[in-house]
Amino acid sequence: MANIKSAKKRIKQTQVRTLRNKIRKTMVRTAVRRFEDALNRNDLEAAQLALRFCYGRLDRAAQKGAIHRNTAARKKSRLAHRLNKVRQASA
C-alpha cells in the first residue's frame, strides 16, 4: 500500500479511470452484439441502424482512450464488411 499522499491519489485516479474505461468497453460490446443479433435475424435495416450506433460507440471509446484508435477503425471495418457480405448474399 502506498504511503505517500500523491501515490494514494494516483491509485484512486487509476481506479476511477479503470471503471470508466470498463463501462465504455462494455457499451461497445453491447452495441456490437446488437448489430450481430440484427444481422443474424437478416434484418438489414436494423443492422444498418445498429452499425451506425456501433460506429458512435467505437469512436467515443477511442476518443476517450478506452481503446486504441486503430482498434476502433479495425472493428468498424470488419463490421461494415460483414454487413456488406450479408447484403450481397441477399441481393
VENGITA-V455925 format. One record per run of one state. SS is the DSSP state (alpha for helix, beta for strand, coil for the rest). FROM is the first residue (numbers start at 1). TO is the last residue. If there is no record, write none. Layout:
BEGIN
SS | FROM | TO
SS | FROM | TO
END
This chain:
BEGIN
coil | 1 | 4
alpha | 5 | 40
coil | 41 | 43
alpha | 44 | 64
coil | 65 | 68
alpha | 69 | 90
coil | 91 | 91
END
